[in-house]
Amino acid sequence: MCMLHPRPLRNHRKFHQAAPAPLCSPSPERHNEDDALHLDKNGPGDSFMPDADTYVQLGLKCNINGDSIDQNSPPPLRTDTLPTDWTPYESRVAFETAEFLFTRNQMSAGQIDTLLDLWAATLIQYNDSPPFASHHDLYDTIDSTPLGDIAWESFSMSYKGVKPAENVPPWMKATYEVWFRDPRLLIHNILTNPDFDGEIEYTPYRDYDDNNQRCFKNFFSSDWAWKQADKIAEDPEMHGSTFVPLIVGSDKTMVSVATGHTEYHPLYLSIGNVFNSVRRAHRNSLVLVGFLMIPTTTKEHADDVDFQNFRRQLFHSSLANIFKSLKKNMTTPDIQVLLSGIVMGWCLKYVLFNVSCLNNRNALDGDGLLWCQEHTDLLIQELQHKQLWYEYSIVGDVVPFTNDFARADIHELLSPDLLHQIIKGTFKDHLVDWVGEYLEHTHGKARAAEIQDDIDQRIAAVAPFAGFSQWTGDDSKALMKVYLPAIRGHVPQDIIRAFSAFLDFCYIVRCEALMEDDLVQLQDALDRFHQYHEVFKTTGVRLTFSLPCQHSLQHYARMIRLFGAPNGLCSSITESKHIKAVKEPWRRSSRYKALGQMLLTNQRLDKIAAARSDFEARGMLHRSCVSDALQMLKNVNEPQHQTTEGKAADIIDGPTVEAHVELATKPILGGARDVPTLALALGLPEFPTMIQQFLYNQLHLTDREHAAFDPATAPAFMGRILIYSSVAASFYAPSDLSGTGGMRREHIRATTSWRGGPARNDCVFISMNDEVSCGLDGLAVARVSCFFSLKYRAKYLQCAVVQWFSYVTDSRDPDTGMYIVAPSTNDNGTPDVSIIHIDCIFRAAHLIPVYGNNFIPREITLHNSHNMFHAFYINKYADHHAFEVGQHAALLPGPKYYCLFTPNPLDTHFTTPPFVFGMQVKPPHFIAYILLRTSLCLQHASKTPTFHCLYSFVHLPLSLAHK
């Protein structure tokens, strides 16, 4: 097919997703309007807002005495020392050496000694020595760091109930030791951390856009925070205090399966004041509080009711004891802090919907009412414990730890959990498993196994993407990105649409900020999911959908209003913290009494992090260590570099900056150096003319009425060319893993050998339409053949050779919700190739083949799938930013008619792959796809007017097709 595309535009910021414009604080008029619409259910009402003519300042910065200070002043430094004082380290080299060896490399004590000995050997001739004499010296220096020094404490608990006269179970005789750090001191450390300047909030607020749409983002933008602030303000003694909600999470993590089934239950803490982006990026806003002790026993006593109740009560009592230092500040303000509680990461399958929602456990596929503390207290007072458990799932013998704290209602404060409810729960444990059950129920075990193998083969054939490069069976997030196209053709249409609706729900709810319109789309996706997932009932796979994880989807819109965007409260935040706080310290231990060593490792890591934060706040780490040394010796500036090769996708920490694309630092060694050589390498005889036209267009970027390009008169380029293997695209993508400013970088590859294997040529979105103001519109799709640079008339030009794709239809595929594209060709059948400036590139695009109904050959792999299929989905589920692009990108003017032929796959005279739009041709006919995008006359098949048809399949005899 041929695509008549307009000239690509040079990249400007407006063609990339920019950071959102600042939202408006609600005026009294807006607030009252919001009250009328929403706040009668979820908000506090009119009483918070002053009169229209009253001016009120909230959340003013103050000093330790409560006096207002300059609101633009930076946070005070943690230490009052000179910017040349590296105490307790003797120099910057000493600090960065300690940080590198202990935090980054995690080198063992023996290897540290070996390295320091080798280092000392090189310095003996200069009568000098390394910054540390041994690993003992290094550890002592870290331990002497005054910042981040919050000591570990412990308490012991044991069973105090009635014990049998003989054969006392081991768990009744055991003593359980719980290690923790004072949460009040941890919270003070977070609040005083200068790293969070500009990324922490002190007053609940409501955000609106220019269309008066409410925005739910950070925790303090939620209705719950607003409501709590209003309750606190009713007490005059609380005026001038700061509202600090506590976010607590605990989850089991395994560190060893083969050697004793070793598991730990770490407890983490964060505060609701910091931005969601900061909490997701950790940045020391999520801290390790302690390690809970969960009793175990023999199989003989595992089902003992007394043991199970003891386990539960030990958990709650441990939490109550850990947080007892905060109890007085629930009602009496601290100098800086007033505390409340949020419980996150609970086992929501068994708690949330039997504690927060009144639906019966066997009727979770219906609507229900919400629990309240008064109702629970009444049930416990009136009913027997057995009835409480079987009818309401309430354990009457267990007292929740929240009962000890004011303003902490366990029924209200269980937050949504994207990881366990949506990703692992509904998607992996339900929908994916149900597909397997459907295949077995419909085709039998043997045939179902063959289909599952083909699904696996399809997933394995998906080309790598800038955000990820491999698929693993236990990686549910990665599977979500590619599963939908892989099963299409093997399952009914309603299953495809159920998956599409669920994935839309999942990607909307995981956004960094949600507007009122997003909540409407969220409900629409949920309604479609409930409509189409009935196919699992009609096919006999399921008898009921009374499942806690799926039931939880009904509560998400309300939870978003209560607590803000769910991605700031997801248990994946704490699970990723397990690596640094538990698993890596365990691996560094001797395995003997490992917990004590793990506590010490975490304390040293906190000290190093606190020291770095202090040194950065004092401006001592602005340049690299080498640059500082050169600056002192030669007074030279640090050289500027382009991007370097790194991971497929990188987090860019720091503030939001303008989106941009840049070449790799170094060109490929031994690559083409001139135009004829590159033309030969690319197989493009017309490449010299393409260079001419590209340079001609660059000279007339702003001239709309320049003469038409004429290769006979246009100057030829005979200079040097440098070839590069990749570019890095940096853009604002706050819903994905990104830095605190929401910036993310991805590497786009175009190389003849990727990691020593076959070639890799990624696909990209290209900005085309200069009439739009956002990169989500006017995007074309192309595959990069080569990146190169050249110098022409004193200008350094960074270029890419791309092969264009054309959109197949004007709308998304109705089943998958994704656009479909196909490679574009010229009139003579050759690929449609152009040279563009890399500034035209928006970001990477991920294409997945349209597989159709047939099994794909084993010869098709991730390395050649782009060459073996003629139609591809634009994968909007590759990441959250791609989802936004896929939802909103506008199609470009392209060919009005497409005419594609594929030969009989059994005919050996043809070498073209027999897959067109996922279908194989049945002999002895060709299938011609004639797709009309408008009612204009036929352009590319004008000699065959009988092809004038709309979205039809034309079966032609072989002889006629040859003609």
N, C-alpha and C positions, 0 to 999 in steps of 0.2 A: 504494500500500500504506500502511497506517496502522501506526504504531509506538506502542505503549503504553510509553513510556519513563518511568523514575522521575525524580524531581526531581534536576537536576544539583547536584553538591556544590561548595561553595566550595573553592578550591584550597588545599591544604596541601602541605607538602614531601613527605609520604608518597605523594602522587599523581604525583610526578615521579621519574624515575630518579635516585636519590641516589648520591653517591660511595660506593664499596664500603666496608664496614666493615674496619677494620684486620685483616690476616691474622695468624695466629699463627706465631711462630717455632717450629720443631719441637722438641718435647720429645724426650728420648732414646727414649722408647717410640715416638713417632711416627716418629722417624728410622729406628729398627730395622725398623719395619713397612714403611716406604718402601723400605728396602734389600731386604727380602724380596720386594717386589713388582716393583721397577723397577731398582734400582741395580746388580744383577748385570750388566746390559747397558750402562747409560749412566752410572752413578754410581761414586763412588770406594769405596763399601763402608763397613764399620763403623768404620774406623780413625779417622775424623774426630771422632766424638762422644765427649765425656768420659763418665765414669761418671755414673750418675743422681744421685749425691750430690756431684758436683763442679760448682762454679760458675765459669764462664769468661766474661770480658769480651773481646769482639772489636771491632776497629775503633774504639778510643777516640781522641778528638781530642787532639792534642798540639801543642806549640809547635815552633819551628824546631829546637830541641835534642832533640826526642823526648820531652820531659816531658809527662805528662798534665795537662790543664787542665780547667776547668769545662765539662762536656759540653753545657750550655745556653748557653754564651757564643756571641755572633755571630762570624762570621769577621772577622779583623782588617782594618782599612781599608788600602787600597793606598797612601794618602798620609797623612802626619801633619800635617794643616793644619787651620785653623779652618773652621767651616761657612759662613763668609762669604767664603772665598777661592776665586775662580773662575779662578785661574791655569791657563793663560795668557790667559784671556779677562778683559776688564776688568769684566764684569758678567754677570748671567744673560741679559739681553737680547742681549748679544754672543754668548754660547754658543748660545742658541736660534736666533738669526739665522743663524749659521754652519751649524748642524745643518739648519735648514730649507732654506737655499739649496743646500747641497752634498749632503746625504743625501736629503732628501725631494723637493724640487723639481728637483734636479739642473740648476740653471740654468747656462747657459754664462757664460764670463768676460765677454763683451761685455754680456750682459743684466744681470749683477751690477753692472757699472760704471754702467749706465743707471739701475738701481734705486737705487743708492747716491747718484747725483747728484740724482735726484728727491727722495730722502729728505733730502739735505743742503739742498736749496732750501727745504724746509718749516721747517728749523731755524735758518736764518741769522738770522732776526729775533729768535731767542731766544739768539743767540750760542752755539749748540750745534752738534754734528755727529753723524753716524751712528757706530755702533761700529766701522766699517771705512771706510778712505778709498778703497779700490779692491779689485778681486779679488786683486791681489798681496798686499795687507795681510791679507785674509781667509785666503788659502792659507798665508801665512807663520805666521799665528797657529795654524792647524791643525797645521802641520808642527812647531811648537814644543811641542806637547802631549807630555809625558814618558811617558804611559801608552800602551800598545799599539804601542810603537815597536820592532818586530822587523824588522831590515833585510833587504832582498832580496839574495840571493847568486846566483852563477851558476857553472856549469862547462861545459866543452865536451867533446864526444866526436866521434870520427870512426872510419871504417872502417880497421882495422889489418891486415886479411887480405891474401892474395895478390891482386894486381891484374893484369889482362891487359897485355901489352906495348904494345898500342895500342888506340885506341877505348875508353878507360876510361869506364865509365858515370858519369854526373854524381853519383850518390849515393855513389860510392866516394871522390870528391874533396871532397865537401861537409863542412863542420864544423857540428855540431848543438849549439846552445846551450840549456841547460836552466836556467830561473830557479826559485828556491825560497827558502823561509824555514826556519830551523832548527826542525824539529818538536819538539825538546826544549823550546825556549822557548815554542812555541805551547801545548804541553801544560801547562807551568807556568802560563801565563796562564789556561787553562781551570780548572785546579785552584784558583787563587787568586781567581777571579771571585766577588765577593760576591753576584751575581745568582743563583747556584746554591745558595745556602744552603737546606738542606732538600730539595734536588733532586739530590743526588749521594750515591753510596754508596761505602764504603771496604772492605766485607767481603762476599764472596759469602754468600748465604743461601738458605733454602728457605721458601716461604710456604705455609701451609695454611689452609683455612677451618674453620668449626666442625664440618663433616662430615668432617674429615681429608682433604679433597681438595687435591691439590697445585695451586698456581697458578703459571703461567709468564707473566711480564710483562716487567720490565726485564732487561737483560743479566745483571746480577749474581744474578738468581733462577734462572739456567740451570745445567744440569749441567756444562757445560764450564768455566764460571768456578769452580764448586765444586771440580772435579777439579784445575784448575790451582793453586788456592790450596793444596790438599793436597800437590801435588808441591813447590811452593815452600817450604812449611813443613817439608819434610824436611831442608832445609839450615839449620842454626842461624844461619848468617851472614845469612839473609834475615829473621829474626825482627825485627819492628818496622817493616818496610817496608810500602809500600802497593802493592797489585796494580792496575796501570793497563793494561787491554787497549786496544790501538789499533784503531780502525775506520777503514779507508782505502778510498776510492772514487775511481775515475777513469772518465770517459766523454767521448766526443767531443761537442762542441756546435758548431753552425753559427751564424755571425753574419752571413754574407753569402753569397748564392747567385749573384746577378746580377753582382756586382763582384769576380770573382776566386775564388769558391768558398772563402771564408776560413773556416777551422775552427781550433778550439783544443782542447787536451786538458788541462783543469784537473785537479789532484789535490787532494782534500779529506781532511780528517782530523777525527775526533772520538774520544772515549774512551768505553769501556763503562761507566764509573762514573756518568755522568749519566743521568737518567731518560729513557726513550724519548720521553716527551712533550716534554721539553726539546729533544732532538735533532730531533724532527719540527718543532718550532716555531723551530728554528735558535737564536735567542737567543745567538749567538756560541759555541755549543757545537760547531758545525760550521764549521771554518775552512779557508780556502784555503792550501794548502801551497806549491803551485807550478804551473808549466805544463810538461808533458812535451812533448818534441819527437818527433813521429812522422814519419820520413822519407817522402818521396814521390819518384816518378821518372816517367820517360816510359812510355808504354804498351809500348814495345819491351822494357823491362826489368822490367815489373811482375810477370811470372810467374817471374822468375829466382829459383831456390831460394836462392842466396846473399843476394839482396836481402831475401827474406822472412825468412830466418833472422836477418839483421842487424837488421831492424825489431823482431823479437821480442826479441833480446838487448839492443838499445838500450833498450827499454822496461824490462826487468828490471834492467839495469845502472844505469839512471837512478834507479830506486826504491832500489836498494841504496846508491847514493851519497847520495841525499837523506836516508835514514834512518840513515846511519852514525853520527851523533851519539848514537843511542840504543843502539848495539850493546853498549857496555860495561855499560849498565844492565839488560841481559838476564840477566846473571849476578852483577853487583855492584850492590847497592842504592844508589840516589840518596838524598838526604836525605828526599825525599817519594815518589819514584817507582820502581816496578819495572815494566818494560814487557814486553808480549807483543804479538802481532800477529793481526789478523783482516783478511782480504782480502775486500772487498765490491765489487760492481758489475762483476765479471769478465764476459767474454763467455761466459755459461754455456752457450749452445748448443753451443759447440765445446770447452769446457774442463771444466765441472763433471762431465759424465757420462762423460768419457773420462779424467778425473783422479781423481774421487772415487768413481765407481761402475764396477764391472767389466763391466757390460752392454756387449755389442758394439753399435756404432753402428747396426747393422741389426736389432737385436733389443731395442730399448728399450721395447717393449710388454710385456716380461716382467720377472721379478724378477732381481736380481743381487746380487753381493757388493760390499763397499766396498774401495776402494783403500787402500794404506798406503805409506809412504815406502820401506820395505824391499822391497816388491814392485816398485816402480818402479826402484829402484837395481839390483835383480837383472835386470830386463828390459834396462836400458841396458847392463849388463855382458855379457849373453849374446847379444843380438840385434843385427843390423845396423840402421843408421838407417832404411833403406827399410822394413824389416819393422816396426820400431817405429811408424812413421807410419801405414802402411796397416792394421795390425792393432790398434794400441793408441792411435793418434792422439797419440803422444809424439814430440816433436821432440828428438832426442838431442843436437843441437848447442847447445841453449839451456839455460842454468842458471837456474832460478827465483830471484828475488831473496831468497826466504824461506830459501834454503840458507845465507845469511850470518848468520842470526839464530837464536839459541836460542829454543826454545818456539814457533816459528812453522812449523807443518807445513801446506804448501799443500794437501795432500789433505784435511785435517780442517777447514780454516778457510775454505772457500768457503761463504758464507752464502746463504740463499734470497733470491730477488729477485722480489718480488710484481709489480713493474711489467713487467719483460721476460718473465718466465716465465708469469705468469697473465693479466695484463690485456692487454698488447700481443701476447703470444705465443699462449697457448691460446685466449683469447677472440677477439681481433680477427683475427689472422693465420690461425687454424685454423677455429674454429666459425662465425664470421660468413662467411668465405669459402666454407666448405663448404655453407652454406645457399644461396649463390648458385649453386654448382656443382650442388647437388641440383635447384634450380629449372630450370636449363638442361637437365640430364640428363632430367628428367621431362616438362617442358613445351615444350622447345625454346627457342631464344634469344629469339624475338619475344615469346612469352607470358611467359617468365621476366622479360624487361625490364618488361613491364606489371605483373607482380606486385611486382617490386622498386620500381617507382614507387609502388605502393599502400602498400608497407611504409614508404617514405619519407614518404608523405602521412600515414600513421598516426602516425609519430614526430613530424611537424610539427604534428599536431593535439593532442598532449599538452599539457595546461594547464601553465603555468609553476608552479614550486614554489619555496618559500622558499629552498631550497638552491642552485637554479640556474634559469636562465630561458631558455637557448637550447641548441640541439643543433648540434654541428658534426661533419662527417663524420670528421675525424681525431681527435676527442676520444673515446678508447676508454672512459674512465671514465664519461663522460656517456651514451654509447651503452648501456653495461651496465645503466643504470638503467631504460631504457624499451624495450629491444629485445624482450624476451620476449613481452609482450602484443601487440606489433606484428606478429610473425610467426605468432601463433596463428591457425589457419584456413587458412594457406597451406602448412603443412608437416605431416608426420605427427605423431601423438601422441608417439612415442618421441623425436623431435627436441626437442619442447617439454620433455619430461621430462629429456632430457640437458642442455638449457640450464638448467633449474631446479636440477638436482643440482649442476651446475658453479657456478652463481651462489651456491648455498648454501655450497659449499666455499670459494669466493672470499671471501664476506662473513664466514664464521666465521674463516678464517685471518687476515683483516685486523683482527681485534678487538684491542683494546688489552691485554687480559689473557685468557688461556685457562686453563680448569680442565681436570681430567682428563675430565670429562663432555664438554667441548667437543671434546677430541681423539677421543672415541668418535663424536660427531656428525660430526666431520670425516671420519673413516674411512667412516662410513655414506654420507655424501654422495659420497665418491670411489667407493665400490662402486656406488652407483646410477648415477653418471656412466659408469663402465666398462660397466655393464649396458646402458644405453640408447644410448650413442654407437655401439654396434654397428650401428645403423640406417644409418650412413654407409657401412658395408661392404656390407650387404645391398642397398642401393639403388645400389651401384656407384660411389659418390663416392670412397671410399678403398679401397686394397688393404691398407694396413697402418697401424698407429698408432705406429710406431717413430719417435717425434718427441721430441727432447730436452725441449722445454717441457712436454709432457704427461707424459713420464716423470718429470719433476721433482716432480709432485704426489705421487708415492709416498714421497718423502723428507721431506715437510713435517712430519709428526708427529714424526719423529726430530729434525729441525732445530729444532723448537720446544722440545723438551726440551734440546737442546744449547745454543741461543743465546737462548731467550726468544721473546717475541712478534715475528713477522717484520716488523711495521710499523715497528719501530725500526731496521731494517737495510735497508729498501727503497731501491733506487736512485732512487726518485722524490724522496727527500730531497736527494740531490746534484743531480738534474736541476732542481729548483726553485731550488737555490742558484746555478745557472748564470745566472739572470736578474740577480741582484745582483752576482755576482762577475765575470761575463764579458760578458754582452750589454749591460747598461747602461753599464759602463765603456767598452766598445768604441764605443757610440754617442756617448759624450762625447768620444772622441778625435778627432784630425784625420785618422785613417785612415792616416797616414804613420808607419811604425814604431810601430804602435798599441800593441804589447805593453808597451813602456816606460811609456807613458802609463797603460795599464791597471794596471800594477803600482803606480804612484804613487797612482792613484785608490783602489785597494784599501787601500793603507797609510793614506791619509787617512780612509777610512771606518772603519777599525779604530781609529784614534786618537779619532775622534768618539764611537764606541760605547764605548770604554774610559773616556773622560771622563764620558759620561752615567752609566755604571755607578758610577763613583766619586762623582759628585755625588749620585746617588740613595742610595748607601750612607751618605752623610753627611747625609741628610735635607734636601737643598737643592732637591729637585724634587717635593715632596709636593703642592704646590698649583700652579695654573696661573700663568703669568707675570703676567697681569693681576691675579689675586687677591693675589699677593705685593705688587704695587705698591699696590693698594688697602689691603692690610693695613698697609703702612708709612705710608700717608698718612692713612687714616681709621680704621684698626683695625676693619675690617669682615670678616665671614666670607664665604667663597665661597658664592654661591647654589647651591642644589641644583636639579638639573634632572631631568626625566624623559628617557626615551629619545629620541634624535633619529633622523630618517630616515637610513638608511645603505644598505649593500649588502644583498643578499638574505639573506646569512648572514655573520656576523662572528665572528672569533675574540676571545674575552674573555681577555686575559692576566691572570695573577694566580691567587690561591688558589681552591679550590673553595668556592662559596657556595650558599646555598639557591636552588633554582629558583624563578622568578617570571615573571609577565607584566605588562607595563606599557604604557599608552597612549603614543602619540607625543607629542612636546613640545607641539605647537600643533594646535588644531582646524582644520578646513577652513574657509577664508574663504568666506562666502556660503552656508554650509550651512544646513540646517533648524534653526530656533531653538526650535520648540515642538512639542508632540505632534501636533496636526492636520497641520502641514506635513510632518513626518517620515512620518506615516501615508500621506499622499498620495504622497510621493516613493518609498516602499517598495511602494506598491500594496497596503497592508494596512489595510482599513477597521476591522478588529478591533484595531488597534494600541493605542488608548487602553485597552481592556480588558486587553490583554496587559501594559501598564504597571502597571495596577492590581494584577494578579495577581502580577507580579514584586515589587512593593513590599510586598505582603501577605506573600509568602514570605520576604522579607528581614527583616521584623519578627518572623517566627516561625521563624527558623533553628534555634533550640535547643528549640522547643516541639513535641514529637512528637504532642501530642493537641489541637492547636488546632482551632477550628471550621473547617468547609469554607469555601472562598472563595466570597463572594457579591458579584458586581459591583454589586448594588444598594446594598449597605451599605458596601462597601470605599471608602476615600477615593480620590478622583480626583487625578491629578497635573496641575497647570496651570503648572508652572514652566518654566524655561529648559533647553534641551537643547543640548549641544555635540557636533558630529559630528567623528570622526577617521578618517583614511584607513588607519591601520595600528596594530598593537601589536607589541611585541618580546617574544618568549619566550626566556628564558635558562634553560639546563638543562645537566646534566652529560652530555657525550657525548665521552668521551676517545678513542674509536676513530675519530672524524671529525677533520677539521682543527679544532683547538681550542687554547686557551691552555695554559700549562704546568699549570694546575690542572684541565684537562679541560673547562672551561666553553665553551659555544658559544651564540651568540645568532642567532635568525632572525626576520625581519620578516614578519608575516602581514598581507596586504593585503585591504581591502574598500573599493574606490573606484569611482566612476562613470566615471573615465577614468584609465587607467594609462599614464603617459608620453605623454600627449597622444592616446592611442588609445582603443580600446574599454574597457569596464569590466573590472575584475578582482576576483573574489571567491574567496579561497582557502578551502580546507577545513581542518578542525582535528579533533584528537582531544579529547574532553571527558571528564573524570573523572566517573564516575557512581556507583560502588559504594563506599559508606563502610565496607564490611566488609573491604576489602583494605588491605594496607600498602604497595603498590607501584603506581606509575603504569602498569605494564605490564599490569595487569588492570583490568577494569571500564571499558573505554574505548568511548565511542560516537563516531560520526563525524557531522559536520555541516558545512555550508557557510555561511560568514559573509556576511550581507547588509549589515551595518552595524555600526560601532563608535560608541558614544556615551557621554556621561557626564551625570550630573545630580546635583543636591544635594537631598536629602530628609531633613527633620528633623535638620539639622546633620550629615548623613552624606554623604560624597562617594562616589557609586556609579559604577563603571566597568562598562559593559554591552556586550553584543553581541546582535544579532538573528541567529539561526541557523536554517537549514532542515535538518531531520534526515534522516539516511540510516538504513536498516535493513539488517542482515546478511541475506543471502539464505539461507544455510544455517549450520548449527552448526559446520561444519568447513571447512578450507581447500579450495580447488579442488585435486583430486588431481594435475592436470597441472602447473600453475604454482606450487602451494604458497602461493597468496595467497588471502586472504578476498575475497569479492565482496559489494558493497553496492548498494543501489538507493534512490532518493529515496523518502522516506516521505510519504504523503498522509493527509488526514483522510477521514472517511466520505463527505463530499460531493465528494471528488476534489481539494480544494485542498491545496497544500503544507503539510506539518506544520511550523509555525514557532513558535519560542519566543524569549523573552528570557532570557539567562543573564548571570551576573557573569563578567568576564574571568578571574577567579581560577579558574574551572572549566576553563579551556583548558589542556590539557597541552602541546601543540605542534602544528605544522602537519602535516596529512595530505596525501598526494599520491594522487590518484585517476586511474587510466587507464581509458578506456572498454574494455568487452568488445566487440571489433570484430566477431567472428564470421568467417564464411567469405567474405563479399562485399566488393567494393571499396567504399570510402567515398567519398561525393561530395566534389568539390573545394571545395565551399562550406563544408565543415566545417574550422574552423581552431582554433588553440589558444585563441582568444577565446570560441568558442561551443560547444566540445565538451562541456562540462558540461551544456549545455542540450539537446543533440542525442542523447544516449544515455540509456538507462534502467537500465544496470547498469555497475558500475565495479569494477576491481581496486583494493584497497588496496595501493599499491606499496610492498612491503617492501624494495625495492632502491633507494629514493630516496637513502638514506645508511645508515651503519652503525647509527645509533640507531634509525632506522625499521625496519631489519631485526630488531633486538631486539624492538621493539614488535610487528612483524608476526609474529614467531615465538611470542611469549608472551602477547599480548593475549587476554583472555577475552571471549567474547561476552556481551552483556547480554540480560536478558529483553526480548523484543520481541513483535511480533505472532506469533501462533501459526500463522496462515494468511496467505498473500499471494495476491491474485488480481489479476493485471495483464492488461489487454487492449491490443492494438495494432491499429490499423485496417489495412486493405489499403493498401499504399503507392501503388497505382494509383488509389485512390479519392480524388478531389479534394474530397470533402465533409469530409474530416478533415484537420486540420492537425497532429495529434500526430506527432512524428518516428517513422518506421517501424522503429526499431531497438530491440528489446527483447531483452536478454540476447544481443546480438550477432547475432540472427537476423532475417531479413525474412519477412514473412507472405506466403504464396502464396494468391492469390485462388482461390475466392471465400470463403475462411474467415477467421475470426479464430483466433489462437492464444491460449489462456488458460494461464498458468502458475499452477498451484496447488501451493504449496510448504508442506509441513507441518513445523513445527519440533517439535511434540509431538503426542500423540494426542488432545488436547483437542478439544471440539466447534468447529465452524466459527464464527468471530466476525464476519468482515467480509463474508461471503457467505452469511449464515444463511438468506436467502430462496431460495437455490438449492442445496438439499441434494445434488443430483446431482453437485456438485463435490467430494465427499469422496473424494479420492485422494491418494496420496503420491508426490511428485516425478514428476509426469506431465505430458504435453502433452495438452490436450483440444482437439480440432478441432471447432468448432461451426459450423453453418450461419449465414449472415449474419443471417437473421431471428431465430434463437434467441439469437444474441449480442446483438442489439438489445434483446430482451426482458430 
